[in-house]
Amino acid sequence: LFDTELAARLLGRAKVGLGALLANELGYQLAKEHSAADWSKRPLPEGWLSYAALDVEVLIEVRDVLLERLREAGKEDWARQEFEHERTREHGPTRSSTWRGLHGLGALRSTRQLAAAREMWLRRDEIASSEDLSPHRVIKDRDIVSAAKEATRGREAFDRALPAKLRRKDVWWKAARSGVELPAAHLPERNERSYPPPHKLWSKKYPEVSERYQLVRTAVGERAEDLEMPPENLLQPALLRHWVWEHEQAPTETELGEQLAALGARPWQVEQCAPVIHRALTEQV
């Protein structure tokens, strides 16, 4: 595996998309005639397929150039570790892969409305999968939320909340009602619990944790600037927050490195980050 975008980030490139890399590294201009098209359309037109094939024709050349740049910067081994991590790690759910990712979900105030939205989302996912469609081509997020908001008021209100030309209204009503009529113990919570708690709450609820986080985040950011790469590629923010939340005192540098590794940091990240995090915390003592 060679990830051109990740390689470009490690090299500190400001623009990491394929088009920008082709222009800046090879001097090529990538055609954009179908770039804004709806690629969920099936079947894809022949012209679109040809357009997509052009992208991959130049990937080997881009890879070779970026690999040479990584070698010159002394970052080839770092990149290899990152590529292997991407190849082997378990990918968790993305925002769009769970019903909690529905756009506008915050408009739903009751748990029964949330349950209706969840069941409609699940039904949409089933239909999209069986018909090989993008979910938004079956029913849009905003329509799920609007209908779920009215689901507790009855069928007439529910139907009014849906687009007039939407297909399968009986299907969506049945899905929504199956959520509304669930026993209380099976209803979803209003807010999904997370660990550690959202860091935006730390300054008010956990000021000491917030202070530690600001110290180490600044230290990692400065090291990333020295290495000419984004801080999030030097060490993932979620990983750093997890470590800060669980450690009130600075351990030895060796222990700190082991703890970062246990949370998923790669060896090169441990090597670069453990010293600066340790120094940031111990210099404040």
N, C-alpha and C positions, 0 to 999 in steps of 0.2 A: 504494500500500500504506500502510495505517495500522495499526500494531500497538498495540492498547490496552494490553497488558501491558507492553510496552517503554516506552510513553509514561508509564505509571504509575510505572515504575521510575525513569525520568529525573526525575520529579517527587518522588521520595522517598516514595511511598506505601508504607505498611507491608504492606498487602494488595493484591495486584495481579490476583487472579482476577476474572472477569466478575461473579460474584455480589457480591463486595465492592465493586467499582467502581460497580455499579448502586445498591447501598445507600448508599454514602458520597457519590457524586457526584450521584445523581438521586433518592435516597430510595425506590427501588423494591426490592422483595423478589423474588428469583428463585425460582420453584418448584423444589423438590428431590425431587419424587416419584420420578424415574427416574435421579437422579444417580449412584446406586451400582449401577445395572444393568450387566450384561455386554453392552457395545455391540458385541462381536464377533459377536453372534447374527445369523443370517441366515435368512429376511428379517427386517428390523426391524418390530416391530408398529406398527400405525397410530398408537397413542397415543404411542409413543416418537418417531415422526417429528414429530408435532405439538409435543411437548415440545422437540425440538431446534430446530424452526422459531422458537419463542418467543425463543430466545437471540439469533438474528440480527436479529429485528425491532427491537431496541433499540440495535444496534451503531452506527448512524448518529448517534443522539442522544448516546451515550457518546463517540463520536469528537469531535463538535462541542464538548462540554464540556471534554474533555481538551485539545483543540487550543487553546482559549481559555486554559486553565491554563498550557500551555506558553508561549504568547505573553506572558502576564503575568510568567512566571518568566524570560523571555529565553532560553528553551531550544528554541524552535520550529525554528531552523535545525539544532541538534544532533539533534533528533528526525528531521528530514528526511534528514539524512546517515545516521542509523542505519537508517531504513526502506529507503533505497535500497541500503544495504549488505546488508540481509537479502534484498532482492528479487533482487540480482544475484550474491551470493556462491555459490560451489560448496559444497554441504553435504557434509561428510565423513560417514563411517559413524558411526552411533550405537552405543552399547554393545549394544543389542538387535539391531543389524543385522549383527553378525558372530558367529561361533561362539565367539570369545573372551569374549563377553558372557554365556555360559551361567552361570546362578546355581549356585554350588557347584563350579565347574570346578577350584578349588584342591584338591579331594579326589583328583584324578587325578594320580598320581605318575609314571607312565611315559609316554613319547612315543607308544607304541602305544595306550594308553588314550585319550590326547588325540586321536589320529588317528581312533579309533572314534567319539568324541564329535563330532568335526568332520564326519565323513561322515553321522552320524545327523542332525546339525543341518541339513546341506545337503538331505538327503532330506525332512526335515520342512518345510523352506522350499518345496521343490517341490510337495509335497502341499497345503500351505496355500494356495499361490498358485493351483494348478489348481482347488481346491475352494472358493475364496473364504472361507477360514476364518482366524481368528487362529491363529498357530502353537501357542499353548498349548492350543488345543482339539484339536489333532492329537496331541501328546504333550508333557508338561510338561518343563521344564528338569531338574527333579530326577530324573525318570525316565530321561532321556537319560544323565545323569551316573552314576546308579546302574548302569544296564545297561552303559555303556562301561567302568566299573570292573571288571566281571566278564567282559567280552568276550574277554579273553585266556585265560580258564579253560574256555571251551567253551559249547556251546549250552544245556545244562541250567542252568548257573549264570547265564547271560545271561537266560534266560526267567524264572527265579525273581526276578530283580531288577526285572522289569517288573510293572506292575499286572496282576492276573489277568484283568481284563476288557478289557485293551487290545487294539485291533484291529491287524491287519497285523504280527504278531510276526515272520513270515518276512521281511517287508520290512525291519524294523529289524535283524534278524540279518544279512541280506545287506549292509546299509549298514555295520554295525559291522565285519564281517569284511573288507570292502573296505579299511577303514582299517587294521586290525590287520595285514593281509598286505602292506602297502605296503613297497617297498624302503626300507632305512634312510635313504637320501639324500632321500626324499620325506616323511619323517615331520616333523611340526611341532616347532618348538623348544618347550621347556618354558615359557619366558617370552618374551613378545613384546618385541622391542627397541624402545626409544623414544628420541627425540631432542627436547630434551636428556634426560639421565638423570632419573629421578624425583626431584623436589625434596626428598622426604622423606629421601633419602640424602645430601643435600648437607652437612648439619651434621657428619657423620662422615667422609665421603669427600672432600668439597670445601669445607672450612670457609671459605676466602676467598670463594668464590662465595656461600655461604650468608650470610655477613656482608653482602655487597653487596645481596643480595636482601632481607634484613630491612630495610636502610636505605631502599631505594627503595619497598618495599611499604608501609612506615610512612608515607613521604612521600605516596604516592598515596592511601593511606587517609585521611590528614588532609585532603587536598585534596577528596576525595569527600565527607567530612563537611561541609566548608565549602559545597559545592555541593548538599548535601542529596540525595545519591543513593548507591546501593550502590557500593563500590569496583570490583566486577567489571563494572559498566556504564561507569564512567569509563575503565577500561582492563582488558582481559581478562587474568586472571592468567597464562594460558599464554603470551600474547604478552610480558608483562613478564618472565616467567622465561626465555623464549627470548632476549630482548635481554640480560638480565643474564649468561646463560651465555656469550654470544659476545663480551662486551666487558669486558675487565679494567680498562681505564682510561676515565675519563669524557671523551668527546669534547666539542667545543664544543656549545653549546645548539642551534645550527642543525643541526649534523651529527647530533646525537641525535634531533632531530625528524625528519630525513630517514630515519634508521634505523628509527624507530618506524613511520613511514609505509610503509616498504618491507616491514615485517612485517604490515601490514594495519590499522594504527591510522587512524581517520578524521581529517580535518583538525581538527575541534573537540577530539578527544582529544589530538592532538599539541600543540595550542595550550595546553591545560590541564595536560598532564603533563610535557612536555619541560622547562619551567622548574623544576618542583619536583624532578624526578629529578636534573637537573643540579646543583641547589643541594644536594641531600642528599649527593651523591657528592663534590662539590668542597669542601664545608665540613668533610669528614672528613680532607682532605689536609693 
